[in-house]
């Protein structure tokens, strides 16, 4: 067990989650995996009944800003998402022994200012990394939803005030 890791659930906060691939390898960039992960995220969102404020999938990790689920807690959500995804991928690629790092990073977000900061960070991550010129050019994030109103595979829920602040 990792020492010093404290999860704070039950306070109604948003959770800024970061999950990394095993060894920080770019395992997500293999053809079809981004799409498979988004499909899995939408399934667990519906199953555990939580809201998503934003996300970005990167080659070796992903970020997710989510509410606390009505069923279970964020740890159970991440376990279900990561395990289901990893099993599918590892069935397709027998050379993989591990897909995810065992733990995930969870930061409680309880102010509007911090929420906007995290959403902007996620959307700019592909630009900063040189993967794309604009956040809306990266198809594996919620940026197109915030900037253009495009609905993707994952349902994003927000209020209009947050959308205005994030896009300006």
C-alpha positions in Angstrom: 0.0 0.0 0.0 1.2 3.5 -0.8 1.9 5.6 2.2 0.8 9.2 2.4 -2.0 8.7 -0.1 -5.3 10.0 1.3 -8.5 9.9 -0.6 -11.2 12.4 0.5 -14.7 11.2 -0.5 -18.1 12.1 0.6 -17.7 15.9 0.6 -19.4 16.6 -2.7 -16.2 17.8 -4.3 -15.2 17.2 -7.9 -12.2 14.9 -8.3 -9.4 15.6 -10.7 -8.1 12.2 -11.6 -4.9 11.3 -13.3 -4.2 7.7 -14.4 -0.9 6.7 -16.1 0.0 3.8 -18.2 2.4 1.2 -16.9 5.9 2.6 -16.9 4.5 5.8 -18.4 4.7 4.1 -21.8 2.5 5.6 -24.6 0.2 2.6 -24.6 -3.0 4.6 -25.4 -1.8 5.9 -28.7 -2.1 2.5 -30.4 -4.9 2.5 -33.0 -8.3 2.2 -31.5 -7.4 2.5 -27.8 -8.4 6.2 -27.3 -11.9 5.3 -28.7 -12.1 2.2 -26.6 -11.3 4.1 -23.5 -13.9 6.8 -24.2 -16.5 4.1 -24.8 -15.6 2.5 -21.4 -15.7 5.9 -19.7 -19.2 6.5 -20.9 -20.3 3.1 -19.7 -18.9 3.5 -16.2 -20.3 7.1 -16.1 -23.8 5.7 -16.7 -23.3 2.7 -14.4 -22.0 4.6 -11.4 -24.0 7.8 -12.0 -21.5 10.6 -11.9 -21.0 13.8 -13.9 -18.0 14.6 -16.0 -16.8 18.2 -16.3 -13.9 17.5 -18.6 -11.3 15.0 -19.7 -8.2 14.5 -22.0 -6.6 11.3 -23.2 -2.9 11.5 -23.8 -0.6 8.9 -25.2 0.6 7.7 -21.7 -2.0 9.0 -19.3 -5.4 10.6 -19.0 -7.0 13.3 -16.8 -10.7 13.3 -15.8 -12.6 15.9 -13.8 -15.6 14.1 -12.3 -18.2 14.4 -9.6 -18.6 11.9 -6.8 -20.7 9.0 -8.1 -24.1 8.2 -6.8 -23.1 4.5 -6.6 -19.7 3.7 -5.1 -16.8 6.1 -4.9 -14.2 7.4 -7.4 -11.8 4.5 -6.5 -14.4 2.0 -7.5 -15.1 3.9 -10.7 -11.4 4.0 -11.6 -11.0 0.3 -10.8 -13.9 -0.6 -13.1 -12.7 1.6 -15.9 -9.1 0.6 -15.8 -9.7 -3.1 -15.3 -12.3 -3.5 -18.0 -10.2 -1.5 -20.5 -7.0 -3.3 -19.6 -8.6 -6.8 -20.0 -9.9 -5.9 -23.5 -6.7 -4.5 -24.7 -4.6 -7.3 -23.2 -6.8 -9.9 -25.0 -6.0 -8.1 -28.2 -2.2 -7.8 -27.5 -0.9 -10.8 -25.6 2.5 -9.2 -25.3 1.2 -6.8 -22.7 1.5 -7.9 -19.1 0.4 -4.7 -17.5 -1.4 -1.7 -18.9 -2.0 0.8 -16.0 0.1 1.9 -13.1 -1.6 0.5 -9.9 -2.6 3.8 -8.3 -4.1 7.0 -9.6 -3.8 10.6 -8.5 -6.9 12.2 -7.1 -7.1 15.9 -6.3 -10.2 17.3 -4.7 -11.6 20.4 -6.5 -14.0 22.4 -4.5 -13.8 25.9 -6.0 -15.0 27.2 -9.4 -11.6 28.8 -9.9 -9.8 25.5 -9.5 -12.3 23.7 -11.7 -11.7 26.2 -14.5 -7.9 25.9 -14.0 -8.1 22.1 -14.3 -10.3 22.1 -17.4 -8.0 24.6 -19.1 -5.0 22.6 -18.1 -6.5 19.4 -19.6 -7.5 21.0 -22.8 -4.1 22.7 -23.3 -2.1 19.5 -22.4 -1.9 18.3 -26.1 -0.9 21.7 -27.3 1.9 22.1 -24.6 3.1 18.6 -25.5 3.3 19.5 -29.2 0.7 16.9 -30.3 -1.6 19.6 -31.8 -1.7 23.3 -32.5 -5.1 23.9 -30.9 -7.0 22.2 -28.1 -9.9 21.7 -30.5 -7.7 19.8 -32.9 -7.2 17.0 -30.4 -10.2 14.7 -30.7 -9.5 12.9 -27.4 -10.7 15.6 -25.0 -13.7 17.6 -24.0 -12.3 20.8 -25.6 -14.5 20.6 -28.7 -17.5 20.4 -26.4 -16.6 23.6 -24.5 -15.4 25.5 -27.5 -17.7 24.4 -30.3 -20.6 22.7 -28.5 -19.8 19.4 -30.2 -21.1 16.4 -28.3 -18.8 13.5 -28.2 -19.0 9.9 -26.9 -18.8 11.0 -23.3 -21.5 13.2 -21.8 -20.1 16.4 -20.4 -22.2 18.2 -17.8 -21.5 21.8 -16.7 -23.3 25.0 -16.0 -23.3 27.9 -18.5 -21.2 30.1 -16.2 -18.3 27.6 -16.2 -18.5 27.2 -20.0 -18.3 31.0 -20.4 -15.3 31.2 -18.1 -13.5 28.2 -19.6 -13.8 29.4 -23.2 -12.8 33.0 -22.7 
